[in-house]
């Protein structure tokens, strides 16, 4: 059975499964963040490009800090070496030009030509994944321009007037060209990237707070750093998480991006002080913490 807090059992490392999604990755504030979801064939941010993130074709980038984008050249070059399909990078619009310069310089240093595609995504636009899911972005509040992402599945749902009717009647209506179903979107996974708690008050964050799984940064988990200092640094504080507990309608929440000042035990002890209704939803990505 997987440990919901990303730990080990009996000395053997176990898979981290949260909200029905297998999670592979690492996230230490200021050092390395990349969270892969193999079921969706994507990674959020790329950090130093952990090995498992290489196998996710699409990478969604939240902002331009090096601990979140440094691995982009490795992703493209590694997929080429492994004869995998071309890397797909989904990025905030303002990053596109500098990202191209970064990739060109990295290729020049290694006397290589990287093959990749860049897709910019801004409010009101969507990116279609190969598995039929779609992604949209929402603004977050960091020390630099940043955005999070929500990944949606799409399903067909019978219109109310056809619900309960016989299958033959529904089939006849469909054959006659009648639209018998509506397309319904379900927010499956949301990723905040680095952000302060201010994003919680934005109307654009509504779907992120309803997604089945929310992957959210939680950099500071004790009072050695004040809420005010956390805000100045562009990050979340556990006290604000508790203050806004009623806003989280998610089935599951994966907390990431803890400060490396903490140990695994300190993080888990802090989470155990959450209100029971909130703690029951929360898991922690603790790969890399002692």
N, C-alpha and C positions, 0 to 999 in steps of 0.2 A: 504493500500500500504506500502511495506517495506521501511524503511529509509535506503538509500544506505550507510549511515555512521554509521550504527549500533546503532542509537539512539532510542528515543521513540517519540510517537506522541499522544497528548492528555492524557499523563500520563500512557499509556498502552505500555508495551514492545512489539515490533514487530519483526517478523522474519527478519533475515538478509539474503537476497538473492542476490548473486553477480554472474554475468555471467551465470545465469540459475541454479546455485547451491545454495542450502540452506546451510548456515554456522552456526555451533554451536560451541562455544568455548570461549576461553579467551587467551590473550597474553599480559603480562606486562613484560618488559625486566627485567631479573634477578630474577623474582618471579614465573612466572607460564605461560607456553605456551602449549596449546593443541587446535588444530583446527580440528573439526570433519565435515565430509561431509557425511551425512546419505544416500544420493542417491548412493554413491559409497561404503558404508559400511566400511569406514575407518576413521582413525584419523592420523593427522601428529603431532608427538610428544605427550607427555602425561602429562607433568608438574605435577600438583598435582592431576591428574585424575578427571577432572570435570565430573559430573554425566552423561552428554550426551555422553561423550567419552567412557564410559563403554559399551554402546550399539553398538559400532563399533568394529567388530571382529578383524580387522587388524589395527595395529599401526605401522606407519613408523617413525623410530627414526633418527633424523638428526645428533646428536652428544651427547656427554656424560655429558654435564652440568646438574646439578640437576634440574634446573627449566624446563628442557625438558624431563627428564627420571624418575624423582622421583616417579611418579605415577604408574610405571609398576607393582609393587606388588599389589597395589589396584585394578588395572585393572583385573589381573588374579583372585584375590580372590573374587572380586565383581561379575564377570561373573560366577564363581562357585556357589556363593550364590544364584544368580538369575537363575541358571540352564540354562545358555546360552552356546553356543558352545565355544570351547577352544580358548583362546586368541592366536593370531598370531602376533608375533613381528618381524618386518623386520628391521635389524640394520646394520650399517657398520661393516665390518668383524672384525676390531680391537676391537670392543666393546663386542663381544660375550662372551669371557671368564669372563670378569669382571661383565657382566650382570648376568651370571649364579651365580656368587658369591653373588651378590646383592640379587637375588631372594632367594637363599638358606638361607642367613642370615635373611632375612625378614620372611621367613617361620619358621625358628627356633625360632625367637623372639615371634612369635604368635602361636607356637606349631601347625603349619599347613603345609600342602604340597600343593604348588601351581601347577596347571596344566596349561601348556602353551607350545607353540612351538616357537622356535627361527629360523629365516631364515636370513642368512647373504647375503648381496647384494653388489656387487662391479661392477666396470665399465665393460660393455660388457655382463652382466647377466640381466635377467628379472625375475620378480615375477608375477605369474598369480593370479589374483583376482577371486573370485567365480562368479563375474558377467560378466566374459568374458574380462574384461579389463586387461591390463598388466602394470607393473611399471618398470621403469629403474632409476638408480641414476646418478647424475652428481656431480663432485667435487665443493665444495664451499671454501671460504677462511675465516677461523675464527681463534681464538687463540688456538684452538685444532683441530685435524682432524675432518672434517665434510663433509656431503654431502646432496644435495637436491634430490628431486624426481620428475619425470614426469609420469603421468598416461595417458595411451593411450587407445582409443577405436579402434576396428578393424572392418572394413566393407569390403564387397565384391563390387567391381566396375567392370562393364562390360569392357572387353578389347575394345580398340578403333575400332577394325575391326567388333565388334558385335553391336556397338552402332547404333541405328537407324534401325536395322533389325526387321522384324516381330517376334512376340513372338513365333510363331510356328517354325520358322527357328532356333531361339535360343534354344528352347526346344529340337529340333532334334539334334542339335550339342552337347548339354549337354548329351543326351541319348547315343550318339555315343562315349562318353568318351573324347570329346574335352574340354579343359580348357577354359571356356568362360569369366572368371573373374579373376582379380588380388585382392589380399588382400591389403587394404589401411589402414595405421595407422593414427590416428588423435590425436594430443596432446591435451588432454582435460584440465588437471589441472597440474600445476607445483607448487612446494613448495621449498623455498630456505633454510628454517631454518636460523640460524644465519650466517651472512656473511658480508664481506666488499664488496664494489663496484667492487673489482678486479674480481669477478666471471663473471661480464658482458663482460670482454674481453677474456674469455676462449671460444674456439670453441665448447667445450662440453656443453655450456649453450644455444646453438642455439635453441633447441626444447623448453626449458623453456621460452624463450623470444617470442615464437610463439604460446604457448599454449593458448587455449581460455581464461582460467583463470590462472593468476599468483598470488600466495600468497607469498608476499615478505616482509621481515623485513624492518622496517624504524625507527630505534631506536632514532635518533636525528633529530629534525625538526626546530632548530633555531641555531643562532650563539653563544649561551652560551657554546656550545661544538664545537670546531673547527673540520674541516674535518680531520686534522692530528690526533687529539685525537680519533675521531671516528674510524679511521683506526687502531690505536694502540689497541683499545678495541675490534677490530674484528667486527665492525658494520657499517651499512649504515648511511649516512648523506643525508638529503634532497637536499643539494646543488649538490651532485653527481648524484642524481636521475634526477635533472633538466639537468645537464650537459650531461647525456646519454639518454635524452628523445627520441632521434630518434631510439634507439635500441629496444624499446618495441613495438612489433607487436601484442601484446595480445589484445583481445577484452575487457577484464576487468582485473583490478589489485586490489587485496585486500591487503592493507598495514596493517602490524601487528607489535607487539614487540616494541611499543613506550616506551620510558623511562617513569617510573612512576613519574618523576619530572614534567611532563606536566599534564595539565587538558584537559578534552575533548574539551573545547572551544579553548584552545591554539593549539591543534592538528588540529582542523578543520580550524582555521584561517591560519595556516601554509600551509595546503593543498590548500586553496583557492588562494595562491600565485603561485601555479603551472601554467605553460602555459596551456591555455584553452584546447588544444588538449590532454594534458596529464591528466589534472584534470577530464575531462569528463569520463575517463576510471577508475578512482580511487575511491575506497571505503575504509573505515577504520574500523577495529575491535576495538571497544571502550568499550567493556564490562569490568567493573571494574574501569574505569576512572571516577573521580568525575566531 
